[in-house]
Amino acid sequence: MMIASDEFSFINWLRQQPLADSRVILGPGDDTAILRNPKRDLLLTTDLLMDGVDFHLHQADPQAIGHKAMAANLSDIAAMAGEPLAALVALALPTSAATSARIIAEKLMLGIRELADRFAVSIVGGDTNSWNQGLAICITILGQVSPRGAVRRSGACPGNWIFVTGPVGGSIRGRHLKPTPRIREALRLQELGPLTAMIDISDGLAADLAHILEESRCGAVLHADQIPIHPDAYALATETGKTPLYHALNDGEDFELIFTTTPEVGKRFCEMEISPGLTLYKIGECVASGYWLEHPTGRTPIIPQGWVHPLNKPSDSESTVA
């Protein structure tokens, strides 16, 4: 029997396990879990970043790595249009690095704390350990839903407009270490909306939008000439030989938001300033089925090429997505 061995097959297996606690409104499968609370429901998310996968310690400033670790978690809260409250930080520090583990830890916490302070997140605890392997950082964030409720991945429907909150692609050129999570923008959008579905771009625009389509049981048509391509994607394309559009669709860790809403709300968004410095880009529409990229010459199917964590050791006949 062939068993799929990647992170999404494992998540699907987890989702089939029963939830024993009636307080759990939403378990694995979205950007955060939702836990019932007497006043406002709680959001919980955690993310593990590892040397050699999410960053390279010998190339990056630990303070920037700390910033990225906090930003990745805050971006999950933003994807639910939530408000972050508190965080736990767990570190596995390398004893074999050229820099001492103590100095690495202090610089990491400077980067984590700077972003936590910016969004009024209290760092309330965690754990620290050391070993002779690579640096690993695990941050867990507790948040709460906005007054208008959480935005899940499962609410999109045919006819909805699809937006992204900024240009995408080429983040590997350095932008992936210094993202700004769209916490305030998401709250503002949900306040003016409502939004029907949302996700942040961590694995790539095409791959992450596919999660919305799967959960919402609908399809989408994206317009090639409306995808906002970051200058980094153009620069990267000269190195890889792939097109800037390919990088915009498939590169990960932009940490922008993809969201859907009704045409009526979408038209309002196009006519107003949501927040200073934010440009919204309408990139397509939801349809009943299929996943398409529309060019002036016709439509082609979209096959997402974003990042997937393999959970097995690849054999000679298998390959992993880098």
C-alpha positions as CSV (number, residue, x, y, z in Angstrom):
1,M,0.0,0.0,0.0
2,M,1.3,3.4,-1.0
3,I,1.2,5.9,1.9
4,A,1.6,9.6,1.0
5,S,4.5,11.0,3.1
6,D,4.3,14.7,3.3
7,E,3.1,17.3,5.8
8,F,-0.4,17.7,4.2
9,S,-1.1,13.9,4.2
10,F,-0.2,13.9,7.9
11,I,-2.4,16.9,8.6
12,N,-5.3,15.1,6.8
13,W,-4.7,12.0,9.0
14,L,-4.8,14.2,12.1
15,R,-8.1,15.8,11.0
16,Q,-9.7,12.3,10.9
17,Q,-9.0,11.8,14.6
18,P,-11.9,12.7,16.9
19,L,-11.8,15.9,19.0
20,A,-12.5,14.9,22.6
21,D,-13.1,18.4,24.0
22,S,-16.3,20.2,23.1
23,R,-14.4,23.5,23.6
24,V,-12.5,22.9,20.4
25,I,-14.4,24.7,17.6
26,L,-11.7,24.3,15.0
27,G,-8.8,21.8,15.2
28,P,-5.9,21.1,12.8
29,G,-6.2,22.2,9.1
30,D,-6.5,26.0,9.2
31,D,-4.1,28.8,10.1
32,T,-5.0,28.5,13.8
33,A,-7.1,26.4,16.0
34,I,-10.2,28.0,17.6
35,L,-11.1,27.3,21.3
36,R,-14.4,28.3,22.7
37,N,-14.2,31.0,25.4
38,P,-17.0,32.7,27.4
39,K,-16.2,36.1,26.1
40,R,-14.3,35.9,22.8
41,D,-13.1,32.7,21.2
42,L,-9.4,32.0,21.4
43,L,-6.9,31.4,18.6
44,L,-3.9,29.1,19.0
45,T,-1.1,28.6,16.6
46,T,2.5,27.3,16.7
47,D,5.3,27.2,14.1
48,L,8.7,25.4,14.1
49,L,11.6,26.9,12.2
50,M,14.8,25.0,11.6
51,D,18.3,25.8,10.4
52,G,18.8,24.5,6.9
53,V,15.1,24.6,6.1
54,D,13.7,28.0,7.0
55,F,17.0,29.9,7.4
56,H,20.8,29.3,7.4
57,L,22.4,30.4,10.7
58,H,25.8,30.8,9.1
59,Q,24.4,33.3,6.6
60,A,21.8,35.2,8.6
61,D,21.8,37.5,11.6
62,P,20.1,35.7,14.5
63,Q,18.1,38.8,15.2
64,A,16.6,38.6,11.7
65,I,15.9,34.9,12.3
66,G,14.0,35.8,15.5
67,H,12.0,38.4,13.6
68,K,11.0,35.8,11.0
69,A,10.0,33.2,13.6
70,M,7.7,35.7,15.3
71,A,6.4,37.1,12.1
72,A,5.5,33.6,10.7
73,N,3.3,33.0,13.8
74,L,1.7,36.4,13.8
75,S,0.9,36.0,10.1
76,D,-1.2,32.9,11.0
77,I,-3.2,35.1,13.5
78,A,-3.6,37.7,10.8
79,A,-4.9,35.0,8.4
80,M,-7.8,34.5,10.8
81,A,-8.3,38.3,11.2
82,G,-7.4,37.8,14.9
83,E,-5.8,39.8,17.6
84,P,-2.5,38.3,19.1
85,L,-2.2,38.3,22.9
86,A,0.7,36.3,24.2
87,A,3.5,34.0,23.1
88,L,5.6,31.1,24.3
89,V,9.1,30.7,22.9
90,A,11.1,27.4,22.8
91,L,14.7,27.3,21.6
92,A,17.0,24.4,20.7
93,L,20.4,26.2,20.6
94,P,23.4,24.8,18.8
95,T,26.5,24.2,20.8
96,S,28.5,23.5,17.6
97,A,28.0,26.9,16.0
98,A,30.9,29.4,15.6
99,T,29.0,31.9,17.8
100,S,28.2,31.0,21.4
101,A,24.7,29.7,22.1
102,R,24.2,32.5,24.7
103,I,24.9,35.2,22.1
104,I,22.6,33.5,19.6
105,A,19.8,33.3,22.1
106,E,20.1,36.9,23.1
107,K,20.0,38.1,19.4
108,L,17.1,35.8,18.7
109,M,15.1,37.2,21.5
110,L,15.9,40.8,20.4
111,G,14.3,40.0,17.0
112,I,11.4,38.2,18.6
113,R,10.8,40.9,21.2
114,E,10.9,43.8,18.7
115,L,8.1,42.4,16.7
116,A,6.2,41.2,19.7
117,D,6.3,44.8,21.2
118,R,5.1,46.2,17.9
119,F,1.9,44.2,18.1
120,A,1.4,44.3,21.9
121,V,2.2,40.6,22.3
122,S,3.4,39.5,25.8
123,I,6.2,36.8,25.8
124,V,5.0,34.9,28.9
125,G,7.3,31.9,28.9
126,G,8.8,29.0,27.0
127,D,11.8,26.7,27.2
128,T,15.5,26.7,26.3
129,N,17.7,23.7,25.5
130,S,20.9,23.0,23.7
131,W,22.3,20.3,21.5
132,N,25.0,19.6,18.9
133,Q,22.6,20.0,16.0
134,G,21.1,23.0,14.2
135,L,19.1,25.9,15.7
136,A,15.4,25.3,16.1
137,I,12.8,27.8,17.2
138,C,9.2,27.0,18.1
139,I,6.8,29.9,19.0
140,T,3.3,29.4,20.1
141,I,0.9,32.3,20.1
142,L,-2.4,32.8,21.8
143,G,-4.9,35.3,20.3
144,Q,-8.5,36.1,20.2
145,V,-11.0,36.4,17.3
146,S,-12.0,39.8,16.1
147,P,-15.5,41.2,17.1
148,R,-16.7,40.1,13.7
149,G,-15.5,36.6,14.1
150,A,-12.6,34.5,12.7
151,V,-12.0,34.2,8.9
152,R,-11.5,30.5,8.0
153,R,-10.4,28.9,4.8
154,S,-13.7,27.3,4.1
155,G,-16.0,30.2,3.3
156,A,-15.3,31.1,-0.3
157,C,-17.9,30.4,-3.0
158,P,-18.3,30.8,-6.7
159,G,-18.5,34.5,-7.7
160,N,-16.3,35.7,-4.8
161,W,-13.4,38.0,-5.8
162,I,-9.9,37.0,-4.9
163,F,-7.4,39.6,-3.5
164,V,-3.8,39.6,-2.3
165,T,-2.4,42.3,0.0
166,G,0.9,42.9,-1.8
167,P,3.4,41.9,-4.5
168,V,4.8,38.3,-4.3
169,G,7.7,36.2,-5.4
170,G,11.4,36.1,-4.9
171,S,11.4,36.4,-1.1
172,I,14.4,34.0,-0.9
173,R,16.6,37.0,-1.9
174,G,16.3,38.2,1.7
175,R,12.7,39.5,2.2
176,H,11.7,36.2,3.8
177,L,13.7,37.2,6.9
178,K,12.0,40.5,7.5
179,P,8.3,40.3,6.7
180,T,5.7,42.5,8.4
181,P,2.6,40.4,9.4
182,R,-0.6,41.9,8.2
183,I,-2.3,41.9,11.6
184,R,-3.7,45.5,11.5
185,E,-4.7,45.2,7.8
186,A,-6.6,42.0,8.3
187,L,-8.6,43.4,11.2
188,R,-9.4,46.5,9.2
189,L,-10.5,44.4,6.2
190,Q,-12.7,42.2,8.3
191,E,-14.2,45.3,9.9
192,L,-15.1,46.8,6.5
193,G,-15.9,43.4,4.9
194,P,-16.8,40.9,5.9
195,L,-14.3,38.5,4.3
196,T,-15.4,35.0,3.2
197,A,-12.0,33.1,3.4
198,M,-8.4,34.0,4.0
199,I,-4.9,32.5,4.3
200,D,-1.4,33.8,4.5
201,I,1.2,33.1,1.9
202,S,3.9,30.8,3.4
203,D,4.1,28.0,0.8
204,G,3.4,30.1,-2.3
205,L,0.4,32.0,-3.7
206,A,-0.8,29.1,-5.9
207,A,-0.4,26.5,-3.2
208,D,-1.9,28.5,-0.4
209,L,-4.9,29.6,-2.5
210,A,-5.4,25.9,-3.3
211,H,-5.9,25.3,0.4
212,I,-8.8,27.8,0.4
213,L,-10.3,26.1,-2.7
214,E,-10.0,22.7,-1.2
215,E,-11.6,23.7,2.1
216,S,-14.3,25.8,0.3
217,R,-15.0,23.1,-2.3
218,C,-14.8,25.5,-5.2
219,G,-12.4,26.5,-8.0
220,A,-10.7,29.7,-9.2
221,V,-9.6,31.6,-12.2
222,L,-6.5,33.8,-11.8
223,H,-5.6,36.5,-14.3
224,A,-2.0,36.4,-15.3
225,D,-1.8,40.1,-15.9
226,Q,-3.2,41.0,-12.5
227,I,-0.8,39.0,-10.3
228,P,1.4,41.6,-8.5
229,I,5.0,40.5,-9.1
230,H,7.6,41.7,-6.6
231,P,10.9,43.2,-8.1
232,D,12.7,40.3,-6.3
233,A,10.9,37.8,-8.5
234,Y,12.2,39.6,-11.6
235,A,15.7,39.5,-10.2
236,L,15.4,35.9,-9.3
237,A,14.1,35.0,-12.7
238,T,17.4,36.1,-14.3
239,E,19.2,33.6,-12.1
240,T,16.9,30.6,-12.4
241,G,15.7,30.9,-16.0
242,K,12.1,30.7,-14.9
243,T,9.6,33.5,-15.5
244,P,8.8,36.2,-12.9
245,L,5.2,35.0,-13.0
246,Y,6.3,31.5,-12.1
247,H,8.1,32.8,-9.0
248,A,5.1,35.0,-8.1
249,L,2.8,32.0,-8.1
250,N,5.1,29.4,-6.5
251,D,7.7,31.1,-4.3
252,G,6.8,31.0,-0.6
253,E,7.2,33.1,2.5
254,D,5.8,36.4,1.2
255,F,3.5,36.4,4.3
256,E,1.0,38.5,2.4
257,L,-2.7,37.6,2.7
258,I,-4.9,36.0,0.1
259,F,-8.6,36.6,0.8
260,T,-12.0,36.3,-0.8
261,T,-15.1,38.4,-0.5
262,T,-18.3,39.2,-2.4
263,P,-18.1,41.4,-5.5
264,E,-20.1,44.2,-3.6
265,V,-17.5,44.3,-0.8
266,G,-14.6,43.9,-3.3
267,K,-15.8,46.9,-5.3
268,R,-15.7,49.0,-2.1
269,F,-12.2,47.8,-1.3
270,C,-11.1,48.9,-4.8
271,E,-12.4,52.4,-4.2
272,M,-11.1,53.2,-0.8
273,E,-7.8,53.3,1.2
274,I,-7.9,50.4,3.6
275,S,-4.8,51.5,5.5
276,P,-1.8,53.7,4.8
277,G,0.7,52.1,2.4
278,L,-1.5,49.1,1.6
279,T,-2.4,48.3,-2.0
280,L,-4.9,45.5,-2.6
281,Y,-4.7,43.5,-5.8
282,K,-7.7,41.7,-7.3
283,I,-6.2,38.7,-8.9
284,G,-9.2,36.6,-9.9
285,E,-12.6,35.1,-9.1
286,C,-13.8,31.9,-7.5
287,V,-15.7,29.5,-9.8
288,A,-17.5,26.2,-9.3
289,S,-14.6,24.0,-10.1
290,G,-11.1,23.8,-11.6
291,Y,-8.0,25.9,-11.0
292,W,-7.0,28.1,-14.0
293,L,-4.6,30.8,-15.0
294,E,-6.1,33.1,-17.7
295,H,-3.8,34.6,-20.3
296,P,-4.8,36.8,-23.3
297,T,-4.6,33.6,-25.4
298,G,-6.7,31.4,-23.2
299,R,-6.7,29.4,-19.9
300,T,-4.2,26.9,-18.6
301,P,-4.5,24.7,-15.5
302,I,-2.6,25.8,-12.4
303,I,-0.5,23.1,-10.8
304,P,0.9,24.5,-7.6
305,Q,4.6,24.1,-7.2
306,G,5.0,25.5,-3.7
307,W,7.0,24.1,-0.7
308,V,5.9,20.8,0.9
309,H,7.8,19.3,3.8
310,P,8.5,15.6,3.0
311,L,8.0,13.2,5.9
312,N,10.0,10.4,4.4
313,K,13.5,9.9,3.1
314,P,13.2,10.2,-0.7
315,S,14.1,7.2,-2.7
316,D,15.9,7.3,-6.0
317,S,12.5,7.6,-7.8
318,E,11.2,10.4,-5.6
319,S,12.1,14.0,-5.3
320,T,11.2,16.8,-2.9
321,V,10.1,20.3,-3.7
322,A,12.7,22.8,-2.7
